[in-house]
Amino acid sequence: MAGSGPRIPWLRVLAYLVVALMAVQGCQADEHFPSPPPPLRPTIVGVVASITLDASGYHALLADRRTIDEPDNGVFRVIGSPNTRGYLSLASEADGGFSIGLEPIESGCWEGYESPSEPRIVGDMGDSVRFKSRLDLQKAPSFSAEVAPRDVDGHLRWTTVSAPHVPVSPMSFCVNERGQVMSAALYPVSSPH
């Protein structure tokens, strides 16, 4: 029994060390899962009338005579499609700046759709819609959705819809001239013959 006395303090020390190491590792795990990056919200929205290029970069002249400067400085981000005549330009000059051009699909509606390269395409944020690019657009007061978003990992998402022997049906998001999302609908996919 005399030899068992010194073992108990060492076991306690070892137990404390194990608990301390687990606590330190638990704190480090948070570093691997940082907060998602902040959303990108446009402060300039307008239909592109023309594009010019000079030594400083591209310049999109909007139908209302405002200009969006897209400097070629390595900081300004062009997300998705570039601005093109007739496209709806969504841009901001904050944090180096960004712009995205949305293609017109019908009168008063531009395509806010993003590629279905992963099943979780677009998030329903309550009063806004957030795309994978982080672009966050307010819903129009008359917003309607043909398909309701579903819960994916605790977040509401519109995802691609598929079934056996049926092609994948991605979602389409119609954006108005104010940069608001008017509707979410299944994108028409032609069936194979």
Residue frames relative to the residue before (quaternion, step in Angstrom):
aa qw qx qy qz dx dy dz
M 1.0000 0.0000 0.0000 0.0000 0.00 0.00 0.00
A 0.5742 0.6095 -0.3870 0.3859 3.54 1.09 -0.55
G 0.6756 0.5019 -0.3026 0.4473 3.63 1.07 -0.68
S 0.6221 0.5761 -0.3578 0.3914 3.64 1.13 -0.36
G 0.5318 0.6625 -0.3998 0.3441 3.61 1.15 -0.42
P 0.7252 0.4375 -0.2799 0.4520 3.65 0.67 -0.93
R 0.5862 0.5989 -0.3800 0.3915 3.66 1.11 -0.52
I 0.6233 0.5777 -0.3501 0.3940 3.59 0.95 -0.83
P 0.6707 0.4621 -0.3387 0.4710 3.69 0.77 -0.77
W 0.6479 0.5169 -0.3326 0.4500 3.62 0.95 -0.75
L 0.6367 0.5154 -0.3258 0.4721 3.59 1.03 -0.73
R 0.6394 0.5125 -0.3247 0.4724 3.57 1.04 -0.77
V 0.6429 0.5156 -0.3189 0.4681 3.57 0.95 -0.89
L 0.6517 0.5146 -0.3054 0.4661 3.58 0.96 -0.91
A 0.6477 0.5111 -0.3141 0.4697 3.59 0.96 -0.85
Y 0.6491 0.5106 -0.3142 0.4682 3.61 0.96 -0.83
L 0.6425 0.5219 -0.3166 0.4632 3.58 1.00 -0.83
V 0.6459 0.5119 -0.3195 0.4675 3.59 0.95 -0.86
V 0.6600 0.4955 -0.3063 0.4744 3.59 0.91 -0.90
A 0.6541 0.5102 -0.3143 0.4616 3.60 0.94 -0.85
L 0.6558 0.5026 -0.3137 0.4680 3.60 0.94 -0.84
M 0.6424 0.5108 -0.3262 0.4690 3.58 0.98 -0.77
A 0.6473 0.5163 -0.3193 0.4609 3.59 0.99 -0.80
V 0.6517 0.5025 -0.3125 0.4744 3.58 0.97 -0.87
Q 0.6556 0.4967 -0.3171 0.4722 3.60 0.92 -0.84
G 0.6203 0.5472 -0.3407 0.4469 3.59 1.01 -0.75
C 0.6569 0.4949 -0.3051 0.4802 3.58 1.01 -0.78
Q 0.6639 0.5061 -0.3096 0.4552 3.58 0.96 -0.78
A 0.5717 0.6027 -0.3893 0.3979 3.62 1.08 -0.58
D 0.6099 0.5642 -0.3548 0.4288 3.59 1.07 -0.67
E 0.6158 0.5630 -0.3505 0.4254 3.60 1.10 -0.62
H 0.6539 0.5197 -0.3233 0.4448 3.61 1.12 -0.51
F 0.7452 0.3075 -0.1841 0.5623 3.58 1.23 -0.34
P 0.0548 -0.8347 0.5476 0.0214 3.59 0.37 1.19
S 0.6533 -0.4782 0.4011 0.4285 3.54 -1.30 0.23
P 0.5500 -0.5966 0.4430 0.3811 3.59 -1.06 0.60
P 0.5801 -0.5900 0.4127 0.3807 3.59 -1.08 0.60
P 0.5973 -0.5846 0.3953 0.3812 3.60 -1.09 0.58
P 0.5572 -0.6150 0.4315 0.3538 3.60 -1.11 0.61
L 0.3750 -0.6832 0.5751 0.2489 3.55 -1.27 0.46
R 0.0259 -0.8033 0.5945 -0.0261 3.56 -0.62 1.16
P 0.3815 -0.7459 0.4943 0.2318 3.60 -0.64 1.06
T 0.2214 -0.7558 0.6013 0.1344 3.54 -1.14 0.71
I 0.7191 0.2954 -0.1998 0.5965 3.57 1.33 -0.21
V 0.0542 0.7846 -0.6127 0.0780 3.58 -0.77 1.06
G 0.3221 0.7488 -0.5383 0.2140 3.58 -0.86 0.92
V 0.5381 -0.6046 0.4838 0.3331 3.53 -1.31 0.41
V 0.4210 -0.7209 0.5002 0.2301 3.57 -0.87 1.02
A 0.2394 -0.7717 0.5776 0.1163 3.59 -0.82 1.09
S 0.7879 -0.1401 0.1063 0.5902 3.59 1.03 -0.79
I 0.2771 -0.7307 0.6029 0.1603 3.53 -1.34 0.39
T 0.0446 -0.7702 0.6349 0.0408 3.58 -1.04 0.78
L 0.1978 -0.7589 0.6114 0.1058 3.53 -1.27 0.51
D 0.0771 0.7657 -0.6373 0.0411 3.54 -1.02 0.86
A 0.7831 -0.3505 0.2256 0.4616 3.59 -1.25 -0.14
S 0.6887 0.4869 -0.2894 0.4527 3.62 1.11 -0.56
G 0.7064 -0.4106 0.2685 0.5102 3.62 1.20 -0.34
Y 0.6913 -0.4408 0.3623 0.4433 3.55 -1.28 -0.45
H 0.1112 -0.7616 0.6355 0.0613 3.52 -1.26 0.57
A 0.1666 -0.7849 0.5924 0.0721 3.57 -0.68 1.12
L 0.1988 -0.7558 0.6147 0.1063 3.57 -0.68 1.14
L 0.2827 -0.7775 0.5436 0.1417 3.55 -0.70 1.12
A 0.6674 -0.5163 0.3623 0.3959 3.58 -1.23 0.47
D 0.7058 0.4379 -0.2675 0.4884 3.62 1.10 -0.59
R 0.5878 -0.6372 0.3079 0.3920 3.60 1.36 0.43
R 0.4875 0.6081 -0.4737 0.4101 3.63 1.17 0.19
T 0.2607 -0.7588 0.5766 0.1542 3.56 -1.24 0.45
I 0.1914 -0.7312 0.6416 0.1307 3.53 -1.12 0.78
D 0.2061 -0.7770 0.5865 0.0991 3.56 -0.60 1.17
E 0.1055 -0.7798 0.6165 0.0281 3.55 -0.89 1.02
P 0.1452 -0.8410 0.5146 0.0822 3.59 0.30 1.23
D 0.3809 -0.6958 0.5654 0.2260 3.52 -1.15 0.73
N 0.3116 0.7890 -0.4648 0.2534 3.56 0.64 1.19
G 0.5614 -0.6319 0.3768 0.3789 3.59 1.27 0.15
V 0.6654 0.4708 -0.3020 0.4945 3.60 1.26 -0.08
F 0.6488 0.5069 -0.3088 0.4761 3.58 0.98 -0.88
R 0.2068 -0.8038 0.5509 0.0872 3.58 -0.83 1.03
V 0.1754 -0.7155 0.6654 0.1205 3.53 -1.04 0.88
I 0.1590 -0.8130 0.5583 0.0450 3.56 -0.50 1.24
G 0.8336 0.0782 -0.0683 0.5425 3.57 -0.77 0.96
S 0.8293 -0.1589 0.1407 0.5169 3.56 -0.88 -0.98
P 0.4364 -0.6728 0.5211 0.2921 3.58 -1.04 0.71
N 0.6255 -0.5171 0.4168 0.4093 3.56 -1.29 0.23
T 0.0162 0.7666 -0.6387 0.0637 3.53 -1.00 0.96
R 0.6474 -0.5265 0.3692 0.4091 3.59 -1.14 0.60
G 0.7961 0.2589 -0.2281 0.4972 3.57 -0.86 1.05
Y 0.5675 0.5801 -0.3889 0.4361 3.59 1.24 -0.28
L 0.4246 -0.6379 0.5654 0.3050 3.56 -1.28 0.39
S 0.1943 -0.7915 0.5719 0.0933 3.57 -0.63 1.12
L 0.0933 -0.7515 0.6526 0.0248 3.52 -0.98 1.02
A 0.1332 0.8260 -0.5285 0.1440 3.59 -0.52 1.10
S 0.0652 -0.7525 0.6522 0.0647 3.50 -1.40 0.26
E 0.3556 -0.7296 0.5442 0.2124 3.55 -1.14 0.62
A 0.4876 0.6834 -0.4241 0.3397 3.62 1.26 -0.13
D 0.8621 0.1123 -0.0908 0.4857 3.58 -1.20 0.65
G 0.7771 -0.3201 0.1688 0.5149 3.58 0.86 0.92
G 0.4619 -0.7277 0.3994 0.3123 3.57 1.25 -0.38
F 0.0162 0.7693 -0.6387 -0.0041 3.53 -1.29 0.49
S 0.0047 -0.7704 0.6349 0.0575 3.53 -1.31 0.28
I 0.0519 -0.7519 0.6559 0.0422 3.50 -1.31 0.48
G 0.2388 -0.7615 0.5858 0.1413 3.56 -1.05 0.77
L 0.1864 -0.7813 0.5881 0.0945 3.58 -0.82 1.02
E 0.4322 -0.7242 0.4875 0.2258 3.56 -0.85 1.05
P 0.4404 -0.6765 0.5086 0.2995 3.61 -0.98 0.80
I 0.1415 -0.7952 0.5825 0.0916 3.58 -1.02 0.80
E 0.7605 -0.0922 0.0203 0.6425 3.58 1.26 -0.32
S 0.7141 -0.4436 0.3004 0.4505 3.57 -1.25 0.24
G 0.8478 0.1256 -0.1229 0.5004 3.57 -0.78 1.08
C 0.7192 0.3823 -0.2407 0.5278 3.60 1.25 0.21
W 0.0740 -0.7797 0.6217 0.0098 3.56 -0.86 1.06
E 0.5284 -0.6801 0.4310 0.2693 3.54 -1.05 0.86
G 0.1323 -0.8060 0.5754 0.0429 3.56 -0.56 1.19
Y 0.3769 0.7660 -0.4470 0.2670 3.57 1.30 0.19
E 0.1422 -0.7567 0.6278 0.1139 3.56 -1.22 0.57
S 0.6766 -0.5399 0.3361 0.3711 3.53 -1.12 0.73
P 0.3877 -0.7321 0.5071 0.2379 3.62 -0.95 0.81
S 0.1591 0.8260 -0.5260 0.1256 3.60 0.87 0.88
E 0.7532 0.1308 -0.1406 0.6292 3.57 1.26 -0.15
P 0.6158 -0.6058 0.3425 0.3695 3.60 -1.04 0.59
R 0.7003 0.4304 -0.2851 0.4930 3.62 1.02 -0.58
I 0.0970 -0.8607 0.4967 0.0545 3.56 0.18 1.20
V 0.8461 -0.0022 0.1116 0.5212 3.52 0.43 -1.27
G 0.3189 -0.7703 0.5276 0.1631 3.56 -1.01 0.85
D 0.3006 -0.6998 0.6161 0.2006 3.55 -1.10 0.76
M 0.1329 -0.8365 0.5309 0.0276 3.57 -0.35 1.27
G 0.6622 -0.4677 0.3029 0.5011 3.59 1.26 0.29
D 0.8257 -0.0074 0.0304 0.5632 3.59 0.14 -1.24
S 0.7561 0.2738 -0.1949 0.5615 3.59 1.26 0.13
V 0.3413 -0.6892 0.5993 0.2222 3.52 -1.40 0.18
R 0.1181 -0.8071 0.5765 0.0468 3.60 -0.79 1.02
F 0.2789 -0.7692 0.5615 0.1236 3.53 -0.79 1.16
K 0.6920 -0.4777 0.3352 0.4250 3.59 -1.27 0.31
S 0.6302 0.5540 -0.3279 0.4341 3.59 1.11 -0.65
R 0.5083 -0.6302 0.3945 0.4346 3.59 1.39 -0.18
L 0.4319 0.6834 -0.4726 0.3508 3.60 1.28 -0.05
D 0.0811 -0.8054 0.5868 -0.0177 3.56 -0.68 1.16
L 0.0166 -0.8232 0.5655 -0.0489 3.59 -0.47 1.25
Q 0.5052 -0.6459 0.4877 0.2995 3.56 -1.02 0.86
K 0.4447 -0.6441 0.5453 0.3001 3.55 -1.20 0.57
A 0.4853 -0.6280 0.5198 0.3160 3.57 -1.12 0.72
P 0.6335 -0.5398 0.3764 0.4071 3.63 -1.11 0.52
S 0.7383 0.3852 -0.2201 0.5081 3.61 1.07 -0.66
F 0.2093 0.8216 -0.5109 0.1422 3.62 1.21 0.40
S 0.0200 0.7782 -0.6274 0.0183 3.57 -1.04 0.83
A 0.1697 -0.7793 0.5978 0.0809 3.54 -1.16 0.67
E 0.4103 -0.7162 0.5162 0.2287 3.57 -0.77 1.09
V 0.7668 0.1556 -0.0695 0.6189 3.55 1.14 -0.75
A 0.4183 -0.7098 0.5091 0.2490 3.57 -0.87 0.95
P 0.5007 -0.6193 0.4920 0.3517 3.60 -1.07 0.59
R 0.2679 -0.7585 0.5681 0.1740 3.58 -1.18 0.46
D 0.5810 -0.5886 0.4403 0.3497 3.53 -1.27 0.44
V 0.0482 0.7633 -0.6407 0.0678 3.55 -0.78 1.09
D 0.8341 -0.1309 0.0346 0.5347 3.56 -0.45 1.25
G 0.7375 -0.4355 0.2331 0.4606 3.59 0.96 0.84
H 0.6922 0.4009 -0.2799 0.5309 3.61 1.25 0.16
L 0.4400 -0.6794 0.5124 0.2867 3.59 -1.05 0.72
R 0.0317 0.8024 -0.5897 0.0859 3.56 -0.77 1.13
W 0.2957 -0.6593 0.6465 0.2449 3.50 -1.26 0.54
T 0.0832 -0.8105 0.5797 0.0076 3.54 -0.77 1.01
T 0.6270 -0.4915 0.4136 0.4406 3.54 -1.27 0.14
V 0.2843 -0.7460 0.5812 0.1579 3.56 -1.11 0.68
S 0.1244 0.7943 -0.5868 0.0959 3.59 -0.76 0.97
A 0.0648 -0.7598 0.6461 0.0335 3.52 -1.30 0.47
P 0.6678 -0.4878 0.3432 0.4453 3.62 -1.16 0.34
H 0.8558 0.0960 -0.1175 0.4945 3.56 -1.00 0.96
V 0.6203 0.4799 -0.3535 0.5098 3.59 1.22 0.43
P 0.4684 -0.6788 0.4682 0.3170 3.62 -0.82 0.86
V 0.6001 -0.5514 0.4333 0.3849 3.57 -1.22 0.52
S 0.1723 -0.7790 0.5976 0.0795 3.56 -0.94 0.92
P 0.1773 -0.7970 0.5679 0.1044 3.60 -0.21 1.19
M 0.5310 -0.6178 0.4785 0.3278 3.53 -1.31 0.25
S 0.2124 -0.7405 0.6253 0.1251 3.53 -1.25 0.59
F 0.1275 -0.7960 0.5898 0.0474 3.58 -0.92 0.93
C 0.2393 -0.7826 0.5655 0.1028 3.56 -0.64 1.17
V 0.1200 -0.7943 0.5952 0.0212 3.57 -0.77 1.11
N 0.3510 -0.7522 0.5186 0.2049 3.61 -0.86 0.93
E 0.7269 -0.4594 0.3006 0.4126 3.59 -1.33 0.13
R 0.6388 0.4939 -0.3325 0.4872 3.62 1.24 -0.14
G 0.5336 -0.6436 0.3970 0.3788 3.59 1.29 0.00
Q 0.5076 0.6228 -0.4265 0.4155 3.58 1.22 0.51
V 0.4351 -0.6766 0.5243 0.2792 3.58 -1.07 0.74
M 0.2422 -0.8005 0.5379 0.1058 3.56 -0.68 1.17
S 0.8236 -0.0514 0.0740 0.5600 3.59 0.97 -0.79
A 0.1900 -0.7191 0.6547 0.1347 3.48 -1.41 0.41
A 0.1017 0.8056 -0.5712 0.1198 3.57 -0.66 1.10
L 0.5910 -0.5288 0.4489 0.4118 3.54 -1.26 0.27
Y 0.4109 -0.6961 0.5341 0.2476 3.53 -0.91 0.92
P 0.4440 -0.7085 0.4646 0.2915 3.61 -0.71 0.96
V 0.0614 -0.7807 0.6219 -0.0008 3.55 -0.81 1.06
S 0.3962 -0.7225 0.5080 0.2508 3.58 -0.74 1.02
S 0.4103 -0.7176 0.5083 0.2417 3.56 -0.96 0.85
P 0.5270 -0.6371 0.4477 0.3405 3.60 -1.06 0.67
H 0.4026 -0.7177 0.5172 0.2353 3.58 -1.12 0.70
